[in-house]
C-alpha cells in the first residue's frame, strides 16, 4: 500500500460521521435555505461518484461538490484519475462534477456560471489550453480554490500536483538504448501540454546522455489518438534505419501497433514500441505494451486532498512529485542487426 493510501486510511470516517458531515455540507451549500432537507438527508450513496452537470436534481438538492475539468473522457487515463478524485471527495462529503473540455466545446462562460450557483466549492484543472481562461473567468465571477494537475497549463503561483514525467521519459530511452537501439522515432503532437512537455524533455535529456546524435531521432507529428498512431506507423516504416518507436502516450502506441501489424511488421523483431501511462488496454493488446506506469489513482487522491484542504482553509500537504516506473512487456526487444 502506498504512502498516499496509508494517509487516506487515517481520515476514514465511520458511516455515521460521514453522513453527519454530508448533512452539514448540504446545509451550508444551501446558504440557510436547506434546513429541512438537511434534517431529512439520507446516507451518502457510494455509487454516486459523479454527477451530471445538466442534472436538474442538482438544482433542487445543491450538494457540495468539486469540479474537475478534463481534456477528454476517451483516454482511459482520465476516468481512472477521476475515480481517485471521487473516492477521496466522497469520503469527505463532496460529490465530483466533471466538465469534459473536448465535448463541451469550450463553453467556459457556461462553466463559470454553474460554479457561481454555489454548488461547487473548488476546482481541479487537468485540461490544456483553457487553464488561464477558466481562472480568469472564475476571478471575474465566483473566486474559488483550484489546483492544477496533469495537462493543465502552468499558472504562476498556482498549486500543482504532478507526476515525475521527466524521469519517466528518461526510463524509456534508457531501456531502449540498453537493448541496442540507436535510431528512434518519437510520435507526439506538435504542441505538447505541460506534463507531456516534461516527458519529451526526459526523452531528449536521456538521448543526449547516451550520446545519441540528433540526426538519429525523427519526430513524427500526430494528435493523441489511436487512429493517429495507426497513420503514423505508415510513415515510420518509410524512414531508414528506425528500430525503436517512442510514443508520448499509450493511445498512440496502441495505434502504432495496429498500423505496423497491418503492414506486416513483427513486434518487437522489426520495431520496438514503448508507450506511456500504463492504461488498462496496454496489457490487452498483442504484443503486450511496454510502457511507463503512472500512479493514476494516487494522483487523483493527492490532487483531491490538496483541493479539499484549500476549501477548508487548511495548509495543503502537497506531495513530492509522484514517482513513475517502467513496465517491460513484449513490445520491446533487442535491436535488429543491420
Secondary structure, DSSP 4 states (H G I P E B T S, - for coil): --HHHHHHHTTPPPHHHHHHHHHHHHHHHTTTS-HHHHHHPPPPPTT--EE-TT-THHHHS---EEEEEES-SSSHHHHHHHHHHHHHHHHTT-EEEEEETTTTTT-HHHHHHHHHTT-EEEEEE--SS-HHHHHHHHHHH---EEEEETTPPP-TT--EE-B-HHHHHHHHHHHHHHTT---EEEEE-SS--HHHHHHHHHHHHHHHHTT--GGGEEEEE--SSHHHHHHHHHHHTTSTT--EEEESSHHHHHHHHHHHHHTT--BTTTBEEE-SB--GGGGTSSSPPBEEEE-HHHHHHHHHHHHHHHHTTPPP-PPPPBPEEEE--TT--PPPP-
